[in-house]
Amino acid sequence: MVDYRTSISSFDGLGEQLLHTLEKYYSGANDKVHLISYLKQILTTLDPFLKKILFLVDEIEYHEIIRNKSGLGKVIAALDRLDPHENRYRNRAREARIHRFGKAFQAVYSERNIVTHEAQKRGKAEIANLLQNALVIYVYAVFEYHQEITIQVRV
């Protein structure tokens, strides 16, 4: 999905940026300096990543959001399966405790701008935790919209 080319230039570099950062995170040095760099890359890629998913699943809504110059909150509202207040696993209590999407989402969404500017003040464990929370959002978003994304990418 991240490598799929669209007519929107800000989406077409996602593969190189995100995949390169993930490769470095999982195979490279993980001292605080590197973790801060990875965190900034992953958090700044979240906005275009979710916009790309919206573009693939509802292009009309995507263009409406862009036309109105709305922020990430509107993108997430349009991607209604990503509601951090609801849990699609709520009927299966054991799974709901395992998939803490809402908690991960709030940690990343509410602090994404602050974290990128003030990451130096965070401890290594806190940075690593925010990185993991951000990755939960990426994986969960693709999981929730996998069928629609697959249809669009194959067309």
Backbone as a printed PyTorch tensor [residue, N CA C, xyz], in Angstrom:
tensor([[[  0.8100,  -1.1860,   0.0000],
         [  0.0000,   0.0000,   0.0000],
         [  0.8580,   1.2560,   0.0000]],

        [[  1.9120,   1.2660,   0.7820],
         [  2.7390,   2.4710,   0.8430],
         [  3.4960,   2.7060,  -0.4560]],

        [[  3.7760,   1.6440,  -1.1990],
         [  4.4870,   1.8050,  -2.4680],
         [  3.5630,   2.0630,  -3.6490]],

        [[  2.2650,   1.9020,  -3.4630],
         [  1.3020,   2.1170,  -4.5390],
         [  1.3270,   3.5880,  -4.9610]],

        [[  1.5190,   3.8110,  -6.2480],
         [  1.6090,   5.1660,  -6.7970],
         [  0.2190,   5.7400,  -7.0380]],

        [[  0.0680,   6.9920,  -6.6700],
         [ -1.1730,   7.7250,  -6.8990],
         [ -0.8260,   8.9770,  -7.7050]],

        [[ -1.7910,   9.8110,  -7.8910],
         [ -1.5530,  11.0850,  -8.5640],
         [ -1.1210,  12.1730,  -7.5840]],

        [[ -0.9240,  11.8140,  -6.3220],
         [ -0.6000,  12.7820,  -5.2750],
         [  0.8430,  12.5720,  -4.8270]],

        [[  1.6680,  13.5650,  -5.0690],
         [  3.1080,  13.4130,  -4.8300],
         [  3.4570,  13.1600,  -3.3690]],

        [[  2.7190,  13.7330,  -2.4250],
         [  3.0510,  13.5260,  -1.0090],
         [  2.8100,  12.0870,  -0.5590]],

        [[  2.0270,  11.3280,  -1.3270],
         [  1.7920,   9.9220,  -1.0010],
         [  2.8620,   9.0220,  -1.6060]],

        [[  3.4200,   9.4320,  -2.7050],
         [  4.2760,   8.5420,  -3.4700],
         [  5.6640,   8.3390,  -2.8760]],

        [[  6.0360,   9.1010,  -1.8840],
         [  7.3080,   8.8840,  -1.2150],
         [  7.1870,   8.1360,   0.0970]],

        [[  5.9730,   7.7510,   0.4380],
         [  5.7510,   7.0940,   1.7280],
         [  6.5190,   5.7890,   1.8730]],

        [[  6.5570,   5.0090,   0.8250],
         [  7.2220,   3.7120,   0.8950],
         [  8.6760,   3.8370,   1.2830]],

        [[  9.3800,   4.7190,   0.5720],
         [ 10.8040,   4.8880,   0.8640],
         [ 11.0230,   5.3980,   2.2800]],

        [[ 10.2590,   6.3910,   2.6760],
         [ 10.4520,   6.9960,   3.9940],
         [ 10.0780,   6.0480,   5.1210]],

        [[  8.8900,   5.5000,   5.0660],
         [  8.4000,   4.6630,   6.1550],
         [  9.1390,   3.3330,   6.2320]],

        [[  9.2610,   2.6560,   5.1270],
         [  9.9100,   1.3380,   5.1440],
         [ 11.3860,   1.4380,   5.5160]],

        [[ 12.0580,   2.4740,   5.0520],
         [ 13.4650,   2.6860,   5.3990],
         [ 13.6100,   2.9180,   6.9090]],

        [[ 12.7090,   3.7220,   7.4680],
         [ 12.7460,   3.9970,   8.9100],
         [ 12.4750,   2.7360,   9.7110]],

        [[ 11.5010,   1.9520,   9.2870],
         [ 11.1990,   0.7100,  10.0050],
         [ 12.3650,  -0.2670,   9.9430]],

        [[ 12.9960,  -0.3580,   8.7940],
         [ 14.1600,  -1.2410,   8.6620],
         [ 15.2560,  -0.8210,   9.6320]],

        [[ 15.5230,   0.4790,   9.7070],
         [ 16.5520,   0.9720,  10.6150],
         [ 16.1650,   0.7360,  12.0770]],

        [[ 14.8830,   0.9250,  12.3810],
         [ 14.4190,   0.7380,  13.7510],
         [ 14.6080,  -0.7090,  14.2000]],

        [[ 14.2770,  -1.6450,  13.3360],
         [ 14.3330,  -3.0510,  13.7240],
         [ 15.7010,  -3.6920,  13.5360]],

        [[ 16.5600,  -3.0710,  12.7790],
         [ 17.8640,  -3.6970,  12.5590],
         [ 19.0460,  -2.7960,  12.8920]],

        [[ 18.7890,  -1.5460,  13.1880],
         [ 19.8820,  -0.6080,  13.4230],
         [ 20.0960,  -0.3100,  14.8880]],

        [[ 20.8520,   0.7620,  15.1030],
         [ 21.1250,   1.2020,  16.4650],
         [ 19.8520,   1.7610,  17.0810]],

        [[ 19.6440,   1.4920,  18.3450],
         [ 18.4570,   1.9920,  19.0250],
         [ 18.8240,   2.8140,  20.2550]],

        [[ 19.8870,   3.6110,  20.1320],
         [ 20.1820,   4.5320,  21.2110],
         [ 19.1800,   5.6860,  21.1230]],

        [[ 19.1930,   6.5680,  22.0830],
         [ 18.1790,   7.6220,  22.1600],
         [ 18.1950,   8.5220,  20.9330]],

        [[ 19.3410,   8.8710,  20.4340],
         [ 19.4400,   9.7420,  19.2520],
         [ 18.7460,   9.1010,  18.0530]],

        [[ 18.9960,   7.8170,  17.8340],
         [ 18.3660,   7.1270,  16.7160],
         [ 16.8650,   6.9640,  16.9410]],

        [[ 16.4630,   6.6340,  18.1730],
         [ 15.0400,   6.4860,  18.4700],
         [ 14.2790,   7.7890,  18.2100]],

        [[ 14.8680,   8.9110,  18.5680],
         [ 14.2340,  10.2110,  18.3090],
         [ 14.0580,  10.4250,  16.8120]],

        [[ 15.0760,  10.0970,  16.0610],
         [ 15.0000,  10.2360,  14.6040],
         [ 13.9030,   9.3440,  14.0230]],

        [[ 13.8400,   8.1020,  14.4650],
         [ 12.8160,   7.1750,  13.9780],
         [ 11.4200,   7.6810,  14.3540]],

        [[ 11.2930,   8.1540,  15.5940],
         [ 10.0040,   8.6440,  16.0610],
         [  9.5240,   9.8140,  15.1990]],

        [[ 10.3960,  10.7440,  14.9380],
         [ 10.0150,  11.8950,  14.1100],
         [  9.5770,  11.4500,  12.7210]],

        [[ 10.3170,  10.5300,  12.1310],
         [  9.9610,  10.0450,  10.7920],
         [  8.6070,   9.3370,  10.7990]],

        [[  8.3960,   8.4860,  11.7680],
         [  7.1530,   7.7080,  11.8150],
         [  5.9540,   8.6010,  12.1360]],

        [[  6.1280,   9.5640,  13.0270],
         [  5.0180,  10.4480,  13.3670],
         [  4.6880,  11.4280,  12.2470]],

        [[  5.6950,  11.9330,  11.5470],
         [  5.4120,  12.8720,  10.4590],
         [  4.8530,  12.1640,   9.2260]],

        [[  5.0200,  10.8710,   9.1420],
         [  4.4750,  10.0970,   8.0270],
         [  3.0400,   9.6510,   8.2980]],

        [[  2.5990,   9.7160,   9.5360],
         [  1.2580,   9.2520,   9.8950],
         [  0.1640,  10.0090,   9.1430]],

        [[  0.2620,  11.3170,   9.0780],
         [ -0.7490,  12.1310,   8.4110],
         [ -0.9040,  11.7430,   6.9370]],

        [[  0.1610,  11.7570,   6.1360],
         [ -0.0220,  11.3530,   4.7330],
         [ -0.4170,   9.8790,   4.5770]],

        [[  0.0080,   9.0320,   5.4940],
         [ -0.3570,   7.6180,   5.4360],
         [ -1.8670,   7.4410,   5.5750]],

        [[ -2.4530,   8.0740,   6.6030],
         [ -3.8910,   7.9610,   6.8040],
         [ -4.6700,   8.6670,   5.6900]],

        [[ -4.1320,   9.7670,   5.1920],
         [ -4.7760,  10.4350,   4.0510],
         [ -4.7500,   9.5470,   2.8140]],

        [[ -3.6790,   8.8050,   2.6440],
         [ -3.5990,   7.8980,   1.4930],
         [ -4.6390,   6.7910,   1.6190]],

        [[ -4.8150,   6.2720,   2.8120],
         [ -5.8520,   5.2560,   3.0120],
         [ -7.2130,   5.8480,   2.6760]],

        [[ -7.4840,   7.0570,   3.1640],
         [ -8.7680,   7.6960,   2.8560],
         [ -8.9140,   7.9010,   1.3540]],

        [[ -7.8610,   8.3360,   0.7030],
         [ -7.8920,   8.5310,  -0.7490],
         [ -8.2610,   7.2260,  -1.4570]],

        [[ -7.7000,   6.1190,  -0.9950],
         [ -7.9640,   4.8250,  -1.6210],
         [ -9.3670,   4.2880,  -1.3290]],

        [[ -9.9070,   4.5950,  -0.1520],
         [-11.2080,   4.0240,   0.2040],
         [-12.3810,   4.9710,  -0.0460]],

        [[-12.1160,   6.2800,  -0.0740],
         [-13.1830,   7.2520,  -0.3150],
         [-12.5740,   8.5360,  -0.8830]],

        [[-12.3050,   8.5090,  -2.1750],
         [-11.6230,   9.6290,  -2.8210],
         [-12.4350,  10.9210,  -2.7420]],

        [[-13.7350,  10.8210,  -2.8200],
         [-14.5780,  12.0190,  -2.7410],
         [-14.4250,  12.6920,  -1.3740]],

        [[-14.4910,  11.9090,  -0.3180],
         [-14.3210,  12.4600,   1.0360],
         [-12.9100,  13.0290,   1.2130]],

        [[-11.9170,  12.3480,   0.6570],
         [-10.5380,  12.8470,   0.7260],
         [-10.4520,  14.2460,   0.1130]],

        [[-10.9860,  14.4110,  -1.0960],
         [-10.9130,  15.7100,  -1.7780],
         [-11.7020,  16.7860,  -1.0270]],

        [[-12.7920,  16.4090,  -0.3930],
         [-13.5640,  17.3540,   0.4150],
         [-12.7360,  17.8460,   1.5970]],

        [[-12.0530,  16.9440,   2.2580],
         [-11.2120,  17.3050,   3.3960],
         [-10.0610,  18.2060,   2.9550]],

        [[ -9.4550,  17.8840,   1.8410],
         [ -8.3580,  18.7040,   1.3190],
         [ -8.8690,  20.0820,   0.9200]],

        [[-10.0150,  20.1190,   0.2470],
         [-10.5950,  21.3910,  -0.1960],
         [-10.8810,  22.2990,   0.9980]],

        [[-11.3520,  21.7230,   2.0990],
         [-11.6610,  22.4950,   3.3050],
         [-10.4450,  22.7290,   4.1960]],

        [[ -9.3000,  22.1930,   3.7820],
         [ -8.0520,  22.3260,   4.5490],
         [ -8.2170,  21.8300,   5.9810]],

        [[ -8.9440,  20.7260,   6.1070],
         [ -9.1660,  20.1200,   7.4210],
         [ -7.9340,  19.3390,   7.8560]],

        [[ -7.8190,  19.1350,   9.1360],
         [ -6.6700,  18.4440,   9.6920],
         [ -6.8540,  16.9450,   9.8180]],

        [[ -5.9150,  16.3530,  10.5220],
         [ -5.8980,  14.9050,  10.6920],
         [ -7.1440,  14.3990,  11.4180]],

        [[ -7.6960,  15.1850,  12.3110],
         [ -8.8990,  14.7770,  13.0180],
         [-10.0560,  14.4710,  12.0780]],

        [[-10.2090,  15.2690,  11.0300],
         [-11.2730,  15.0370,  10.0430],
         [-10.9800,  13.7840,   9.2150]],

        [[ -9.7180,  13.5380,   8.9280],
         [ -9.3410,  12.3330,   8.1920],
         [ -9.7130,  11.1090,   9.0220]],

        [[ -9.3890,  11.1460,  10.2870],
         [ -9.6880,  10.0220,  11.1730],
         [-11.1980,   9.8530,  11.3390]],

        [[-11.9250,  10.9570,  11.4190],
         [-13.3840,  10.8720,  11.5180],
         [-13.9630,  10.2260,  10.2600]],

        [[-13.3760,  10.5410,   9.1020],
         [-13.8390,   9.9440,   7.8470],
         [-13.4940,   8.4500,   7.7890]],

        [[-12.3930,   8.0740,   8.4010],
         [-12.0100,   6.6620,   8.4970],
         [-12.6420,   6.1170,   9.7780]],

        [[-13.9470,   5.9680,   9.7590],
         [-14.6980,   5.7040,  10.9740],
         [-14.3730,   4.3860,  11.6610]],

        [[-13.7120,   3.4890,  10.9980],
         [-13.3190,   2.2350,  11.6630],
         [-12.1320,   2.4420,  12.5980]],

        [[-11.5440,   3.6170,  12.5580],
         [-10.3940,   3.9170,  13.4140],
         [-10.7970,   4.6970,  14.6590]],

        [[-12.0400,   4.6340,  15.0320],
         [-12.5310,   5.3690,  16.1840],
         [-11.8260,   4.8830,  17.4500]],

        [[-11.0350,   5.7450,  18.0710],
         [-10.2970,   5.3140,  19.2620],
         [-11.1740,   5.1440,  20.4960]],

        [[-12.4140,   5.5980,  20.4210],
         [-13.3090,   5.4780,  21.5610],
         [-14.1080,   4.1840,  21.5350]],

        [[-14.1870,   3.5860,  20.3840],
         [-14.9020,   2.3280,  20.2360],
         [-13.8730,   1.2160,  20.0530]],

        [[-14.2590,   0.0320,  20.3550],
         [-13.3620,  -1.0950,  20.1620],
         [-14.1540,  -2.2020,  19.5020]],

        [[-13.7890,  -2.5150,  18.2870],
         [-14.5420,  -3.5190,  17.5410],
         [-14.5040,  -4.8820,  18.2270]],

        [[-13.6100,  -5.0620,  19.1790],
         [-13.4830,  -6.3380,  19.8880],
         [-14.2060,  -6.3180,  21.2300]],

        [[-15.0260,  -5.2980,  21.4830],
         [-15.6220,  -5.1520,  22.8080],
         [-16.4740,  -6.3450,  23.2250]],

        [[-16.9960,  -7.0980,  22.2610],
         [-17.7930,  -8.2750,  22.6020],
         [-16.9150,  -9.4460,  23.0170]],

        [[-15.6400,  -9.3230,  22.7360],
         [-14.6880, -10.3650,  23.1320],
         [-13.6980,  -9.7140,  24.1050]],

        [[-14.0680,  -9.6980,  25.3610],
         [-13.3280,  -8.9350,  26.3750],
         [-11.8450,  -9.2750,  26.3930]],

        [[-11.5050, -10.5250,  26.2310],
         [-10.0940, -10.9080,  26.2660],
         [ -9.3300, -10.2360,  25.1300]],

        [[ -9.8850, -10.2320,  23.9300],
         [ -9.2220,  -9.5990,  22.8010],
         [ -9.1910,  -8.0870,  22.9460]],

        [[-10.2180,  -7.4940,  23.5270],
         [-10.2480,  -6.0460,  23.7140],
         [ -9.0820,  -5.5930,  24.5810]],

        [[ -8.7100,  -6.4040,  25.5600],
         [ -7.5740,  -6.0400,  26.4060],
         [ -6.2600,  -6.1640,  25.6490]],

        [[ -6.1910,  -7.0610,  24.6960],
         [ -4.9670,  -7.2530,  23.9150],
         [ -4.7860,  -6.1200,  22.9190]],

        [[ -5.8480,  -5.7170,  22.2510],
         [ -5.7960,  -4.6900,  21.2080],
         [ -6.1490,  -3.3340,  21.7970]],

        [[ -5.1860,  -2.6480,  22.3090],
         [ -5.4190,  -1.3620,  22.9580],
         [ -5.2580,  -0.2220,  21.9580]],

        [[ -6.0310,  -0.2900,  20.9010],
         [ -5.9180,   0.7130,  19.8590],
         [ -6.2230,   2.1080,  20.3860]],

        [[ -7.2890,   2.2530,  21.1280],
         [ -7.6630,   3.5670,  21.6420],
         [ -6.5590,   4.1950,  22.4730]],

        [[ -5.9500,   3.4080,  23.3240],
         [ -4.8700,   3.9150,  24.1670],
         [ -3.6590,   4.3140,  23.3170]],

        [[ -3.3000,   3.4650,  22.3740],
         [ -2.1770,   3.7690,  21.4860],
         [ -2.4880,   4.9980,  20.6410]],

        [[ -3.7040,   5.0590,  20.1540],
         [ -4.1200,   6.1660,  19.2990],
         [ -4.0490,   7.4940,  20.0410]],

        [[ -4.5930,   7.5380,  21.2390],
         [ -4.5840,   8.7780,  22.0120],
         [ -3.1610,   9.2180,  22.3440]],

        [[ -2.3010,   8.2730,  22.6760],
         [ -0.9190,   8.6080,  23.0080],
         [ -0.2150,   9.2610,  21.8320]],

        [[ -0.4650,   8.7550,  20.6420],
         [  0.2180,   9.2790,  19.4530],
         [ -0.4670,  10.5300,  18.9310]],

        [[ -1.7850,  10.4840,  18.7810],
         [ -2.5160,  11.6050,  18.1860],
         [ -2.3810,  12.8760,  19.0070]],

        [[ -2.5680,  12.7590,  20.3030],
         [ -2.5690,  13.9540,  21.1410],
         [ -1.1830,  14.5650,  21.2980]],

        [[ -0.1470,  13.7740,  21.0780],
         [  1.1980,  14.2840,  21.3080],
         [  2.0690,  14.3310,  20.0570]],

        [[  1.5140,  14.0450,  18.8880],
         [  2.3670,  13.9180,  17.7120],
         [  3.1360,  15.1910,  17.3900]],

        [[  2.5460,  16.3640,  17.5500],
         [  3.2580,  17.6110,  17.2740],
         [  4.2310,  17.9520,  18.3920]],

        [[  3.8000,  17.7540,  19.6220],
         [  4.6620,  18.0440,  20.7700],
         [  5.8770,  17.1280,  20.7650]],

        [[  5.6400,  15.8480,  20.5350],
         [  6.7110,  14.8630,  20.5980],
         [  7.8090,  15.1570,  19.5840]],

        [[  7.4310,  15.5380,  18.3790],
         [  8.4530,  15.7580,  17.3660],
         [  9.3520,  16.9360,  17.7290]],

        [[  8.8290,  17.8970,  18.4930],
         [  9.6430,  19.0550,  18.8800],
         [ 10.3340,  18.8710,  20.2220]],

        [[  9.7750,  18.0430,  21.0810],
         [ 10.3140,  17.9090,  22.4290],
         [ 10.7760,  16.4970,  22.7560]],

        [[ 11.0910,  15.7290,  21.7370],
         [ 11.5050,  14.3450,  21.9590],
         [ 12.7780,  14.2480,  22.7900]],

        [[ 13.6140,  15.2650,  22.7260],
         [ 14.8640,  15.2450,  23.4940],
         [ 14.5960,  15.1080,  24.9940]],

        [[ 13.4490,  15.6130,  25.4390],
         [ 13.1210,  15.6040,  26.8650],
         [ 12.5620,  14.2610,  27.3290]],

        [[ 12.2730,  13.3860,  26.4130],
         [ 11.6770,  12.0880,  26.7300],
         [ 12.7760,  11.0590,  27.0030]],

        [[ 12.4450,  10.0900,  27.8240],
         [ 13.3670,   8.9960,  28.0730],
         [ 13.3290,   7.9840,  26.9340]],

        [[ 14.3440,   7.1560,  26.8620],
         [ 14.4470,   6.1550,  25.7990],
         [ 13.2420,   5.2100,  25.8050]],

        [[ 12.8240,   4.7690,  26.9840],
         [ 11.6860,   3.8490,  27.0750],
         [ 10.3980,   4.5240,  26.6020]],

        [[ 10.2120,   5.7900,  26.9580],
         [  9.0090,   6.5260,  26.5360],
         [  8.9920,   6.7150,  25.0200]],

        [[ 10.1370,   7.0030,  24.4410],
         [ 10.2290,   7.1600,  22.9840],
         [  9.9120,   5.8350,  22.3010]],

        [[ 10.4990,   4.7540,  22.8110],
         [ 10.2370,   3.4300,  22.2300],
         [  8.7560,   3.0720,  22.3470]],

        [[  8.1220,   3.4200,  23.4550],
         [  6.6960,   3.1550,  23.6400],
         [  5.8530,   3.9530,  22.6440]],

        [[  6.1720,   5.2090,  22.4290],
         [  5.4500,   6.0270,  21.4460],
         [  5.6370,   5.4730,  20.0370]],

        [[  6.8390,   5.0020,  19.7470],
         [  7.0860,   4.3660,  18.4420],
         [  6.1900,   3.1530,  18.2660]],

        [[  6.1180,   2.3230,  19.2710],
         [  5.2630,   1.1330,  19.1880],
         [  3.7910,   1.5080,  19.0500]],

        [[  3.3550,   2.5390,  19.7790],
         [  1.9760,   2.9940,  19.6540],
         [  1.6780,   3.4850,  18.2420]],

        [[  2.6190,   4.2090,  17.6570],
         [  2.4270,   4.6880,  16.2810],
         [  2.3360,   3.5130,  15.3150]],

        [[  3.1580,   2.5140,  15.5100],
         [  3.1260,   1.3420,  14.6290],
         [  1.8040,   0.5850,  14.7700]],

        [[  1.2280,   0.5870,  15.9710],
         [ -0.0890,  -0.0210,  16.1710],
         [ -1.1130,   0.6750,  15.2700]],

        [[ -1.0550,   1.9950,  15.2020],
         [ -1.9950,   2.7430,  14.3670],
         [ -1.8190,   2.3760,  12.8990]],

        [[ -0.5920,   2.3150,  12.4280],
         [ -0.3310,   1.9400,  11.0350],
         [ -0.9140,   0.5580,  10.7190]],

        [[ -0.5910,  -0.3990,  11.5520],
         [ -1.0360,  -1.7720,  11.3060],
         [ -2.5550,  -1.8780,  11.4200]],

        [[ -3.1200,  -1.2610,  12.4370],
         [ -4.5580,  -1.3230,  12.6550],
         [ -5.3150,  -0.6810,  11.4940]],

        [[ -4.8280,   0.4540,  11.0040],
         [ -5.4850,   1.1380,   9.8850],
         [ -5.5010,   0.2570,   8.6480]],

        [[ -4.3870,  -0.3680,   8.3480],
         [ -4.3350,  -1.2590,   7.1820],
         [ -5.2290,  -2.4740,   7.4100]],

        [[ -5.2050,  -3.0130,   8.6170],
         [ -6.0470,  -4.1570,   8.9470],
         [ -7.5250,  -3.8310,   8.7290]],

        [[ -7.9630,  -2.6940,   9.2320],
         [ -9.3640,  -2.3090,   9.1410],
         [ -9.8170,  -2.0470,   7.7030]],

        [[ -8.9330,  -1.5490,   6.8640],
         [ -9.3060,  -1.1880,   5.4900],
         [ -8.6300,  -2.0690,   4.4480]],

        [[ -8.1730,  -3.2260,   4.8680],
         [ -7.4280,  -4.1140,   3.9780],
         [ -8.1950,  -4.4590,   2.7030]],

        [[ -9.4260,  -4.8170,   2.8310],
         [-10.2070,  -5.2260,   1.6660],
         [-10.3480,  -4.0790,   0.6640]],

        [[-10.6940,  -2.8930,   1.1200],
         [-10.8530,  -1.7510,   0.2250],
         [ -9.5340,  -1.3490,  -0.4160]],

        [[ -8.4780,  -1.3670,   0.3830],
         [ -7.1520,  -1.0090,  -0.1460],
         [ -6.7440,  -2.0070,  -1.2260]],

        [[ -6.9330,  -3.2840,  -0.9510],
         [ -6.5630,  -4.3240,  -1.9050],
         [ -7.2990,  -4.1480,  -3.2310]],

        [[ -8.5750,  -3.8330,  -3.1720],
         [ -9.3550,  -3.6310,  -4.3900],
         [ -8.7860,  -2.4640,  -5.1930]],

        [[ -8.4850,  -1.3520,  -4.5410],
         [ -7.9810,  -0.1670,  -5.2350],
         [ -6.5760,  -0.3850,  -5.7970]],

        [[ -5.7330,  -1.0540,  -5.0340],
         [ -4.3630,  -1.2710,  -5.4740],
         [ -4.2960,  -2.2080,  -6.6540]],

        [[ -5.2270,  -3.1440,  -6.7400],
         [ -5.2520,  -4.1000,  -7.8600],
         [ -5.8290,  -3.5100,  -9.1410]],

        [[ -6.6240,  -2.4490,  -9.0200],
         [ -7.2940,  -1.8730, -10.1890],
         [ -6.2960,  -1.2830, -11.1480]]])
